[in-house]
């Protein structure tokens, strides 16, 4: 929750509408990302300065769906506009990270719309932890389920940090130079620009060459390897099927670490109007300084690409329920379990205040106190091992240990 949401919460205390928060730029399906801690916001406008910054980075700015059906834009100019907004509005002074839900496409793009229509964007800025990717995927998964996509999976890869990318690029370039005579003419030219482009070639001459090409994950630094491993642990804990897709490499000029797509496991290419790819996400930690910001800003974003199947989910929504409880976690083990617990509470409509991206207890508690939230749900390492949580009354400080299984029913009784 951002500072503006906190002010909203405080201003509503004591009014006849005290149980609700007022919002703008929100639709019904947007209740889901708001529940997971995203703030609905008007989409930034892409300006000339953003396009100028992005111009030198645009070449190769796509990932392929591996089936050759379409190229999916990652749109670096949108990220430059987003980071400019972050700087212009001094968002670095807000509690980090800031998390946004954009229900409309970014305005001002010079690109022609492709087969994949933007449905919504989710962005987390100011956090480098694996919980950010996990939160994006879980939120998008829940939104897609509302749209009727019951059977989804994640295709995922990592190109790592700056050092990882440099090592991989060097090995990839050497490999393709040795096989330059086995590739078709366009790829021989592409090798001069960026060897990453060759990995996505579907030409029959290049398919076999690409099958034996170096894999980015083999060149990850220890820090990048650990980051990627944690993301996969979250997916396993959430029960989300995934597979490593070595073809997801993105644009090395601004992409970093994790690149992923959410796919429709029930996809049938014979059915008209269906798409295999439902969402794409990428971390862009290395972009801020390249577009002139004074310091690096970590960011990861996801775009949902499907057309809305249910018109009523796009109806304007003016308010959401005020958080009834806050959720505090300590340690990686508790983080792993958190998203499943949060979803179980969402299903029984217990609105939460979340700060999953924060590790220090003091940082989490100070924000809770400012918001005067009635109850606090706490999970530490001990509770994670015992599959329980502590529920504390914020005013009286009385607390009780509750099993995870019982928690939704328990919180529902407290709410009444």
Helices and strands as residue ranges (DSSP letters): H 3-12, E 20-22, H 30-35, E 39-40, H 48-55, E 62-64, E 71-73, H 76-88, G 91-93, E 98-102, E 120-125, H 130-146, E 152-160, H 162-178, G 180-182, H 185-193, G 195-200, H 204-211, G 216-219, H 222-238, E 242-244, E 256-264, E 277-283, G 289-291, E 299-304, G 311-314, E 319-321, E 325-329, H 332-347, E 352-354, H 361-371, E 375-379, H 381-386, E 388-393, E 399-403, H 404-415
